[in-house]
Amino acid sequence: MSFLLGAGASSYAIPSMKVMQEKIALNLGEDVEIDGNVSDLYQSVNSDNLETILTILYAKKHYLEGTTDDKPPEKGNAKPSEMDNVKSLIKHIERAMYSAINIDLSSGKAKINLELYKKFYQKIVLRNKDLSRISIFTTNNDLLSEKALDALNINFNNGFGGGLDRVFNPARFHYTFSKKIDANLEKFEPLDNMVYLHKLHGSISWVEQENNSLFNIQEIPVIGGQLKGDKKHVLIYPTPLKQTQSLGSPYSDLIREFQTKLSLPNSVIFIIGYSFSDEHLNNIIYQSLASNSSISVVIFGDCADCPLVKIRDNRIYRIFGTDEAKPYGEDKDNNIHYFKYIVEQLLSNVDDNADATLLEAFTSSLKALKSDDS
């Protein structure tokens, strides 16, 4: 059983792309380090969509690379070139996005979101030892999952291993963690609390750094602070390079795991807070439906523009709407496809369903909800 978590799962803590764009536009004119030409360049881009803005800027950068001789300015001429302005603006936007994601998780709405993640993992982590461990796939770059799992003392495998230097090794996704059940015999059983965490678009805690492993990706603690020096962030920004970046390491290894999980017989994937805006991930879901006759895809959300919901297939379940029995509050927690409602209302407590599977408990909750509506 797998989950695909999108931006909607972290929306309490992490601002939406629109909110990020508005903040970047507001701060750009007030930042004394930003050249006036850079600010003018931002204003000249006719869009209020951050992904569109970055797409236009990257297109302009590639155009200038192919048509101009981008030499450094002559000595005594401090005026930056057009290419310099484009590069500065891209760098400024990506740094602002990084700062918006790398927040203090112990206060405000971030703390509320963290508690939701903790409830989520508490409810899904314990499974029958004969079943595979839960796999979480997420497009989010934040550290809410890691923070929640650490707080709950739940073991998780995110592809990184080591001691002082935690480096990426995709082979770790095929490792299992077991405990010895008999002191006198070499007999082991899988750990009850174990999660496989796949961050498909990277993480704010990943940096590209030379090391002695086959993969030069390292995980470092960065909560609430900025990376120092020339360390390069290893995360996918919403740019036209997004799909191309996903073909390189470590993303190709993570996406291969996603594809492998969806190809297993009787696999089930719950999709929460995902907008279907990543074609490279959508294609894997489409391919799995084409090749795996026993897969079940449960989509939380309307997603009316997604091709997936326009086809008639009894393996695809779409869940959305409102629970009229609940008051409509600021947090809109009566929307049954929101992460908050799913965690607090649809997923049952382990203690209450000790002998039931997660899927059975979830189905029972949905039936009860439908019964209340009638």
Buried (B, 14 or more C-beta within 10 A) or exposed (E): BBBBBBBBBBBBBBBEBEEBBBBBBEEBEEEEEBBEBBBEBBEEBEEEBBBBBBBBBBEBBEEBEEEEEEEEEEEEEEEBBBBBBBBBBBEBBBBBBBBBBBBEBEEEBBEEBBBBBBBBBBBBBBBEEEEBBBBBBBBBBBBBBBBBBEBBEBEBBBBBBEEEBBBBBBEEBEEEEEEEEEEEEEEEEBBBBBBBBBBBBBBBBBBBBEBEBEBBBBBEEBBEEEBEEEBEBBBBBBBBBBBEBBEEBBBEBBBEBBBEBBBBEEBBBBBBBBBBBBEBBBEBBBEBBEEBEEBBBBBBBEBEEBEBBEEEEEBBBBBBEBBEEBEEEEEEBBBBBBBBBBBBBBBBEBEEBEEBEBEEBBEBBBEEBEEEEE
